[in-house]
């Protein structure tokens, strides 16, 4: 009789432990933090995509995507903690567990897939050039070979592409695109290069000061970065992105953020499962 009761107690104990482990795994899939919040990494300096406003709030297409995904994961706006994610720090933020996911103009590349996992993609864009509005001697990438000073951001795909393909360019690497744009404004550099949606945001923010020139010379697929191996979270984010496209929220966010820059609404790229 005593043996039977002992077995019953042990069985109940194992059941409790199993439930605890299951809850731990579930919480880990949703968030790496114990604060009841989800932590999301975004850029703070990219108008149209993700910018921190003077009042401290965040706005832009990436921010709208991040909020929508968080809501589908069960986190309302008051349960989101935002962290700035400069290009050169994105992998570190994920690897160290400082963010749960990144929505930060994060191009999906083979080399990055070795370090992090991606949900999405959620936006297709491409590299272009931004110059001062009165510039007449830069019309595309061929113009850059004339020893032009070109600015991009350290750790970014556009900077690496310029280094690899256009050796005649004097490439300047800054920490942020806003610093590049300011250098363009004061004449310290001749052009800024990154994805056209980013450049369009700066152009729209500074009417009459800048213009985009030339055609796209790359194809970039933006994904949502998650920690390597966190497949449960990645799949849940993919579900949220598909729902965002299906219910019209994706299109509404694009029009709201890029309509003033005159961008036509593209088709969202297929989700990679």
C-alpha positions as CSV (number, residue, x, y, z in Angstrom):
1,X,0.0,0.0,0.0
2,X,2.8,2.3,0.9
3,X,4.5,1.5,-2.4
4,X,1.4,2.4,-4.4
5,X,1.0,5.8,-2.6
6,X,4.7,6.5,-3.2
7,X,4.2,5.8,-6.9
8,X,1.2,8.1,-7.0
9,X,3.2,10.9,-5.4
10,X,6.1,10.4,-7.8
11,X,3.7,10.4,-10.7
12,X,2.1,13.7,-9.6
13,X,5.6,15.2,-9.1
14,X,6.7,14.2,-12.6
15,X,3.5,15.7,-14.0
16,X,4.1,19.0,-12.2
17,X,7.7,19.1,-13.5
18,X,6.6,18.2,-17.0
19,X,4.1,21.1,-16.9
20,X,6.7,23.5,-15.6
21,X,9.1,22.5,-18.3
22,X,6.4,23.0,-20.9
23,X,5.5,26.4,-19.7
24,X,9.2,27.4,-19.6
25,X,9.6,26.3,-23.2
26,X,6.5,28.2,-24.2
27,X,7.7,31.4,-22.5
28,X,11.2,31.0,-24.1
29,X,9.6,30.7,-27.5
30,X,7.7,34.0,-27.0
31,X,10.3,36.1,-25.1
32,X,13.7,35.8,-23.6
33,X,12.7,38.1,-20.7
34,X,10.9,37.7,-17.4
35,X,9.4,41.2,-17.3
36,X,6.2,40.3,-19.0
37,X,7.4,42.4,-22.0
38,X,8.8,41.5,-25.4
39,X,12.0,43.3,-26.5
40,X,12.3,44.4,-30.1
41,X,15.3,45.9,-31.9
42,X,14.6,48.6,-34.5
43,X,16.5,51.5,-36.1
44,X,16.0,54.9,-34.5
45,X,17.1,57.1,-37.5
46,X,15.4,55.9,-40.7
47,X,12.4,58.1,-41.7
48,X,9.6,56.1,-43.3
49,X,10.9,52.8,-41.9
50,X,11.8,53.4,-38.3
51,X,12.5,56.7,-36.6
52,X,12.4,57.9,-33.0
53,X,10.4,61.1,-32.9
54,X,11.2,64.2,-30.7
55,X,8.5,63.1,-28.2
56,X,10.2,59.7,-27.8
57,X,7.6,57.6,-29.7
58,X,8.6,55.5,-32.7
59,X,7.1,55.4,-36.2
60,X,7.6,53.9,-39.6
61,X,6.8,50.8,-41.6
62,X,9.3,48.5,-39.7
63,X,7.7,49.7,-36.4
64,X,4.2,49.0,-37.7
65,X,5.3,45.5,-38.7
66,X,7.0,45.0,-35.3
67,X,3.9,46.1,-33.4
68,X,1.6,43.9,-35.5
69,X,3.7,40.8,-34.9
70,X,4.0,41.6,-31.2
71,X,0.2,41.9,-30.9
72,X,-0.2,38.5,-32.6
73,X,2.2,37.0,-30.1
74,X,0.1,38.4,-27.3
75,X,2.0,41.6,-26.5
76,X,0.1,44.9,-26.7
77,X,1.9,48.3,-27.2
78,X,2.3,48.8,-23.5
79,X,4.2,45.5,-23.2
80,X,6.9,46.2,-25.8
81,X,10.4,47.4,-24.9
82,X,12.2,49.0,-27.8
83,X,16.0,48.8,-28.3
84,X,18.0,50.7,-30.9
85,X,19.7,48.2,-33.3
86,X,22.4,49.8,-35.4
87,X,23.4,47.7,-38.4
88,X,26.8,46.6,-37.0
89,X,25.2,45.4,-33.7
90,X,22.3,43.4,-34.9
91,X,23.8,39.9,-34.6
92,X,25.3,40.7,-31.2
93,X,21.9,41.9,-29.8
94,X,20.3,38.6,-30.9
95,X,23.2,36.4,-29.8
96,X,23.3,38.0,-26.3
97,X,19.6,37.7,-25.9
98,X,19.2,41.5,-25.6
99,X,16.2,41.4,-28.0
100,X,13.6,38.8,-28.9
101,X,13.5,39.8,-32.5
102,X,14.8,42.5,-34.9
103,X,12.8,44.5,-37.4
104,X,15.6,46.7,-38.6
105,X,16.0,46.9,-42.4
106,X,17.7,43.5,-42.0
107,X,18.6,42.1,-45.4
108,X,18.5,38.3,-45.6
109,X,21.9,37.0,-46.8
110,X,23.7,33.6,-46.7
111,X,26.4,34.9,-44.4
112,X,23.9,36.2,-41.9
113,X,22.0,32.9,-42.0
114,X,25.1,31.3,-40.5
115,X,24.6,33.5,-37.4
116,X,20.9,34.2,-37.0
117,X,17.6,32.9,-38.3
118,X,15.1,35.0,-40.3
119,X,11.3,35.1,-40.4
120,X,9.7,36.6,-43.5
121,X,10.8,38.2,-45.7
122,X,8.3,41.1,-45.3
123,X,9.6,43.7,-47.8
124,X,11.5,43.7,-51.2
125,X,13.7,46.7,-51.9
126,X,17.0,47.5,-53.6
127,X,20.1,49.6,-53.3
128,X,20.1,53.1,-54.9
129,X,21.8,56.5,-54.6
130,X,20.9,59.8,-52.8
131,X,22.5,63.0,-53.9
132,X,22.0,66.7,-53.3
133,X,19.1,68.1,-55.4
134,X,21.5,70.4,-57.4
135,X,23.9,67.6,-58.3
136,X,24.2,66.9,-62.0
137,X,27.3,64.7,-62.3
138,X,26.1,61.6,-60.5
139,X,23.4,59.7,-62.5
140,X,24.1,56.1,-61.4
141,X,26.7,53.7,-60.3
142,X,29.0,54.4,-63.3
143,X,29.4,58.0,-62.1
144,X,30.8,56.7,-58.8
145,X,34.0,55.4,-60.4
146,X,35.2,59.0,-60.8
147,X,36.6,59.0,-57.3
148,X,33.4,60.2,-55.7
149,X,33.0,60.1,-52.0
150,X,30.2,57.7,-51.1
151,X,28.7,57.2,-47.6
152,X,27.1,54.1,-46.2
153,X,26.8,52.4,-42.8
154,X,29.3,50.1,-41.1
155,X,28.2,46.5,-41.1
156,X,25.6,47.0,-43.8
157,X,25.0,45.0,-47.0
158,X,25.1,48.1,-49.2
159,X,28.6,49.1,-47.8
160,X,30.0,45.7,-48.5
161,X,28.5,45.7,-52.1
162,X,30.1,49.0,-52.9
163,X,33.5,47.8,-51.6
164,X,33.3,44.6,-53.6
165,X,32.0,46.0,-56.9
166,X,33.2,49.6,-57.2
167,X,36.8,49.8,-56.1
168,X,37.2,53.3,-57.6
169,X,34.8,54.8,-55.0
170,X,36.0,56.5,-51.9
171,X,33.7,54.7,-49.4
172,X,33.1,56.4,-46.1
173,X,31.5,54.3,-43.4
174,X,29.5,56.0,-40.7
175,X,27.6,54.5,-37.8
176,X,24.1,55.7,-39.0
177,X,22.5,56.8,-42.2
178,X,21.4,60.0,-40.6
179,X,25.1,60.9,-40.1
180,X,25.6,60.1,-43.8
181,X,22.8,62.3,-44.8
182,X,24.1,65.2,-42.7
183,X,27.5,64.8,-44.4
184,X,25.8,64.9,-47.7
185,X,24.0,68.0,-46.8
186,X,27.2,69.9,-45.8
187,X,29.2,68.7,-48.8
188,X,31.6,66.3,-47.0
189,X,30.5,63.5,-49.2
190,X,29.0,63.3,-52.7
191,X,26.3,60.6,-52.3
192,X,24.7,58.2,-49.8
193,X,23.9,54.6,-50.8
194,X,21.5,52.1,-49.2
195,X,18.1,50.7,-50.0
196,X,15.8,53.0,-51.9
197,X,13.0,52.9,-49.3
198,X,15.4,54.2,-46.7
199,X,16.7,57.0,-49.0
200,X,13.1,57.9,-50.0
201,X,12.3,58.5,-46.3
202,X,15.2,60.9,-46.0
203,X,14.3,62.7,-49.2
204,X,10.6,63.1,-48.0
205,X,11.8,64.4,-44.7
206,X,13.9,67.1,-46.4
207,X,11.8,68.4,-49.3
208,X,13.8,70.0,-52.1
209,X,17.2,69.1,-50.5
210,X,17.9,65.7,-52.0
211,X,17.0,63.3,-54.8
212,X,17.3,59.7,-55.7
213,X,19.2,58.9,-59.0
214,X,19.8,55.9,-61.1
215,X,18.2,52.5,-61.1
216,X,18.2,49.9,-58.3
217,X,21.4,47.9,-58.5
218,X,20.5,45.1,-56.1
219,X,17.6,43.2,-54.7
220,X,17.2,43.1,-50.9
221,X,14.7,41.0,-48.9
222,X,14.1,42.3,-45.4
223,X,13.6,39.7,-42.8
224,X,12.8,39.6,-39.1
225,X,15.9,38.4,-37.2
226,X,15.6,35.9,-34.4
227,X,18.1,34.0,-32.3
228,X,19.7,31.0,-34.1
229,X,17.7,27.9,-33.4
230,X,14.5,29.6,-32.1
231,X,12.3,27.9,-34.7
232,X,9.1,28.2,-32.7
233,X,9.3,31.9,-32.5
234,X,10.3,32.2,-36.2
235,X,7.2,30.2,-37.3
236,X,4.9,32.2,-35.1
237,X,6.3,35.4,-36.6
238,X,5.8,34.0,-40.1
239,X,2.1,33.3,-39.2
240,X,1.7,36.9,-38.0
241,X,3.2,38.3,-41.2
242,X,0.9,36.2,-43.4
243,X,-2.1,37.4,-41.4
244,X,-0.8,41.0,-41.7
245,X,-0.8,40.7,-45.5
246,X,-4.1,38.8,-45.6
247,X,-6.1,41.4,-43.5
248,X,-4.8,44.4,-45.4
249,X,-2.7,45.8,-42.5
250,X,0.6,45.4,-44.5
251,X,-0.7,47.5,-47.4
252,X,-2.2,50.1,-45.1
253,X,1.2,50.4,-43.3
254,X,3.1,50.8,-46.5
255,X,0.7,53.5,-47.9
256,X,0.8,55.4,-44.6
257,X,4.6,55.5,-44.4
258,X,5.7,55.7,-48.0
259,X,2.7,57.4,-49.8
260,X,4.2,60.9,-49.2
261,X,7.4,59.8,-51.0
262,X,5.4,58.7,-54.1
263,X,6.3,55.0,-53.8
264,X,3.9,52.6,-55.5
265,X,2.7,49.9,-53.3
266,X,4.5,46.7,-54.1
267,X,3.4,43.1,-53.7
268,X,4.7,41.6,-50.4
269,X,7.3,38.9,-51.0
270,X,6.4,35.3,-50.3
271,X,7.1,34.1,-46.8
272,X,10.0,31.5,-46.6
273,X,8.9,28.6,-44.4
